Amino acid sequence: MPEEFALSLTEIEAVVERTGLPRNWHPYEILSAGHTMTEHRRAMAEAWAALRERGLASGEKLDPDVEDTIRAWTKPDVLIVMYADQFLKGQPRVFYRATIAGGLGVFSAAKDPGVLFRQVKADRLVDSVIGSLPDYRPVPLRELTVVTGGPAPEPADDDPLPGLIVDPGPSRSRRDDDSRAFSQWPMHRAGVLDLSVRTTAGGTLAHQGTGLFFDSEGGRFAVFNTPTGNGQTRRRLIPTNGSHLRNWLLNTIEEARR
């Protein structure tokens, strides 16, 4: 049965409504179909009929593989959400939701007019997420660590990455020049990887951290922010081809699930 399939947004709502699964699908925005209850019921019936026509449902039941996929997708033990703004002409914003539950991995991507789902081995999910990124070499710079604290200044009008660099001091220093070197090239893409893990059986998903990545004509770099416990934040800017993002996800998931 299908290890990969696509559902429209209305079909996703119909599946969740029929199975009683939670309406849990961030970062996708799925509005309830119809303006009235009559319109909603008609839309749900039409969506279910479309699922049957494609062999994804039989009678009143979903295909077992489809149901397992949507269950893992809406009730995950591990949740990775990735979204990125793309600045190259004609490139849309991208959204991915990747989950693990019950030993099953699910990778999903926005695909007009809905979402494409693909079952993957749980231990290969992170590779699927990082593998969805285009190939970039690391930016030709050395790794930089910046400790920040206190109120952030207003970003300069010419700051290409507002909010990325925080300068708590009144004057520009060598460190600030090193930081700005990371944004010297035209930007292609800026993205976020958000990780949550269910750390106890029956517990709720707990946010584990966020990694940022930036792709430019000069290459790729990642940014990780770590609170130091004294009101400051340690910010690491790391030239990478994506391997540091992969290792961060794998190590953080492993540590959270111990």
C-alpha positions as CSV (number, residue, x, y, z in Angstrom):
1,M,0.0,0.0,0.0
2,P,1.1,3.6,-0.5
3,E,4.3,4.8,1.3
4,E,3.9,8.1,-0.5
5,F,0.7,10.0,-1.3
6,A,-0.7,13.5,-1.5
7,L,-3.8,14.9,0.1
8,S,-5.6,18.2,-0.5
9,L,-6.2,20.4,2.6
10,T,-9.9,19.4,2.6
11,E,-9.0,15.7,2.4
12,I,-6.7,16.1,5.4
13,E,-9.5,17.6,7.3
14,A,-11.8,14.8,6.3
15,V,-9.3,12.2,7.4
16,V,-8.8,13.8,10.8
17,E,-12.5,14.2,11.3
18,R,-13.3,10.6,10.4
19,T,-10.5,9.1,12.5
20,G,-10.9,11.4,15.5
21,L,-7.2,12.4,15.3
22,P,-6.2,15.9,16.6
23,R,-6.1,18.9,14.3
24,N,-2.4,19.2,14.7
25,W,-0.6,20.2,11.5
26,H,1.6,23.2,12.1
27,P,3.1,24.8,10.0
28,Y,0.3,24.2,7.5
29,E,-2.8,26.4,7.7
30,I,-5.9,24.3,7.1
31,L,-9.2,26.1,7.5
32,S,-12.4,24.3,8.1
33,A,-14.2,23.7,4.7
34,G,-17.5,25.4,4.1
35,H,-19.2,28.5,5.5
36,T,-22.2,26.5,6.9
37,M,-22.6,23.1,8.4
38,T,-24.4,21.9,5.3
39,E,-21.5,23.1,3.1
40,H,-19.0,21.5,5.5
41,R,-20.7,18.1,5.4
42,R,-20.9,18.2,1.6
43,A,-17.2,19.1,1.4
44,M,-16.2,16.3,3.7
45,A,-18.3,13.8,1.8
46,E,-16.8,14.9,-1.5
47,A,-13.3,14.6,-0.1
48,W,-13.9,11.1,1.2
49,A,-15.3,10.0,-2.1
50,A,-12.1,11.3,-3.7
51,L,-10.0,9.3,-1.3
52,R,-12.0,6.1,-2.2
53,E,-11.5,6.8,-5.9
54,R,-7.7,6.9,-5.4
55,G,-7.7,3.8,-3.3
56,L,-6.7,5.6,-0.1
57,A,-9.9,4.6,1.6
58,S,-12.4,1.8,1.2
59,G,-16.0,2.2,2.4
60,E,-15.8,4.2,5.6
61,K,-12.2,3.1,6.5
62,L,-8.9,4.6,5.5
63,D,-6.2,2.4,4.0
64,P,-4.2,1.2,7.1
65,D,-0.9,2.7,5.8
66,V,-2.6,6.0,5.2
67,E,-4.1,6.0,8.7
68,D,-0.8,5.0,10.3
69,T,0.9,7.9,8.4
70,I,-1.6,10.5,9.5
71,R,-1.6,9.2,13.0
72,A,2.1,9.6,13.3
73,W,1.9,13.0,11.6
74,T,-0.7,14.4,14.0
75,K,0.4,12.6,17.2
76,P,4.2,12.7,17.0
77,D,6.8,11.8,19.6
78,V,9.4,13.8,17.7
79,L,8.4,16.8,15.6
80,I,10.6,18.8,13.3
81,V,9.2,21.8,11.6
82,M,11.2,23.5,8.9
83,Y,10.2,26.6,6.9
84,A,12.3,28.9,4.8
85,D,11.9,32.2,2.9
86,Q,13.5,32.0,-0.5
87,F,14.8,35.2,-2.1
88,L,15.5,34.0,-5.6
89,K,13.0,35.1,-8.2
90,G,10.0,32.8,-8.5
91,Q,11.0,30.6,-5.5
92,P,8.1,30.2,-3.0
93,R,8.3,29.9,0.7
94,V,8.7,26.3,1.7
95,F,7.2,24.3,4.6
96,Y,8.1,20.9,5.9
97,R,6.7,18.9,8.8
98,A,8.6,15.7,9.8
99,T,7.5,13.4,12.6
100,I,8.3,10.1,14.4
101,A,5.7,8.1,16.3
102,G,5.4,4.4,17.0
103,G,8.6,3.6,15.2
104,L,7.3,5.3,12.0
105,G,8.8,8.3,10.4
106,V,6.7,10.7,8.2
107,F,8.1,13.5,6.1
108,S,5.7,15.9,4.6
109,A,6.0,18.9,2.3
110,A,3.6,21.5,1.0
111,K,2.6,20.6,-2.6
112,D,-0.1,22.7,-4.2
113,P,-3.0,22.2,-3.6
114,G,-2.2,20.2,-0.4
115,V,0.5,18.2,1.3
116,L,2.7,15.3,0.1
117,F,3.3,12.6,2.7
118,R,6.1,10.0,2.6
119,Q,6.8,7.2,5.1
120,V,10.5,6.9,6.0
121,K,12.4,4.8,8.5
122,A,12.4,6.6,11.8
123,D,16.2,6.5,12.0
124,R,16.4,8.2,8.6
125,L,14.0,11.0,9.2
126,V,16.6,13.6,10.0
127,D,18.5,12.7,6.8
128,S,15.2,13.2,4.9
129,V,14.8,16.7,6.4
130,I,18.4,17.8,5.7
131,G,18.4,16.1,2.3
132,S,15.5,18.3,1.3
133,L,17.8,21.3,1.3
134,P,19.7,22.2,-1.9
135,D,23.4,21.6,-1.9
136,Y,25.5,24.5,-0.7
137,R,29.2,24.6,0.4
138,P,30.1,26.2,3.8
139,V,30.7,29.9,3.6
140,P,34.5,30.5,3.5
141,L,34.7,31.9,7.0
142,R,35.8,30.6,10.4
143,E,33.3,29.7,13.0
144,L,32.4,32.6,15.3
145,T,30.9,32.7,18.8
146,V,29.3,35.9,20.0
147,V,28.0,36.4,23.6
148,T,25.1,38.8,23.6
149,G,23.0,40.4,26.4
150,G,21.0,43.4,27.3
151,P,18.5,45.2,25.1
152,A,19.1,44.9,21.4
153,P,19.7,48.1,19.4
154,E,17.5,49.1,16.5
155,P,18.7,47.4,13.3
156,A,20.6,49.5,10.9
157,D,18.8,50.5,7.7
158,D,21.4,48.5,5.6
159,D,21.4,45.4,7.8
160,P,20.7,42.5,5.4
161,L,19.8,40.1,8.3
162,P,18.0,42.3,10.9
163,G,17.8,40.6,14.3
164,L,20.6,38.2,13.6
165,I,23.5,40.2,15.1
166,V,23.0,41.8,18.5
167,D,25.6,44.4,19.5
168,P,25.3,45.3,23.2
169,G,28.1,47.9,23.0
170,P,28.1,51.5,21.7
171,S,31.0,51.0,19.3
172,R,31.8,48.7,16.4
173,S,34.4,46.1,17.3
174,R,36.4,43.4,15.5
175,R,33.8,40.9,16.6
176,D,31.0,42.9,14.9
177,D,33.0,43.1,11.6
178,D,33.5,39.3,11.8
179,S,29.8,38.8,12.4
180,R,28.8,41.0,9.5
181,A,31.1,39.1,7.2
182,F,28.6,36.3,7.2
183,S,26.0,38.5,5.5
184,Q,28.3,40.0,2.9
185,W,26.8,37.9,0.0
186,P,23.4,38.2,-1.7
187,M,21.0,36.0,0.2
188,H,19.2,33.1,-1.4
189,R,17.4,31.5,1.5
190,A,16.8,31.9,5.2
191,G,15.3,29.1,7.2
192,V,14.3,27.8,10.6
193,L,14.4,24.3,12.0
194,D,12.3,23.9,15.1
195,L,12.5,20.7,17.2
196,S,10.1,19.3,19.8
197,V,10.3,15.9,21.5
198,R,7.9,14.0,23.8
199,T,10.2,13.2,26.7
200,T,7.9,11.0,28.7
201,A,5.2,8.4,27.6
202,G,1.8,10.2,27.6
203,G,3.5,13.5,28.1
204,T,3.3,16.6,25.9
205,L,5.8,17.7,23.3
206,A,8.6,19.7,24.8
207,H,10.4,22.3,22.7
208,Q,14.1,21.4,22.5
209,G,15.5,24.3,20.5
210,T,15.7,26.1,17.2
211,G,18.4,26.1,14.5
212,L,18.7,28.8,11.8
213,F,20.4,28.4,8.4
214,F,21.2,30.9,5.7
215,D,22.1,30.2,2.1
216,S,23.8,32.8,0.0
217,E,26.1,33.2,-3.0
218,G,29.0,32.6,-0.6
219,G,27.6,29.3,0.8
220,R,25.7,28.2,3.8
221,F,26.0,28.9,7.5
222,A,24.0,27.9,10.6
223,V,23.2,29.8,13.7
224,F,22.6,28.3,17.2
225,N,21.6,30.4,20.2
226,T,22.2,29.0,23.7
227,P,21.1,30.8,26.9
228,T,24.0,30.9,29.4
229,G,21.8,31.2,32.5
230,N,23.0,34.7,33.4
231,G,20.7,36.7,31.1
232,Q,23.1,36.4,28.2
233,T,23.0,34.2,25.0
234,R,25.8,32.4,23.3
235,R,25.4,32.7,19.6
236,R,27.4,30.4,17.3
237,L,27.7,31.1,13.6
238,I,29.0,28.0,11.9
239,P,30.0,27.6,8.2
240,T,28.3,24.3,7.1
241,N,27.0,22.3,4.2
242,G,24.2,21.2,6.5
243,S,26.0,18.5,8.5
244,H,26.0,20.7,11.6
245,L,22.2,21.0,11.4
246,R,21.9,17.2,11.0
247,N,24.2,16.5,14.0
248,W,22.3,19.0,16.1
249,L,19.0,17.3,15.4
250,L,20.3,13.8,16.0
251,N,22.1,14.7,19.2
252,T,19.3,16.7,20.6
253,I,16.7,14.0,19.9
254,E,18.9,11.3,21.4
255,E,19.5,13.4,24.6
256,A,15.9,14.3,25.0
257,R,14.7,10.7,24.7
258,R,17.1,9.2,27.3
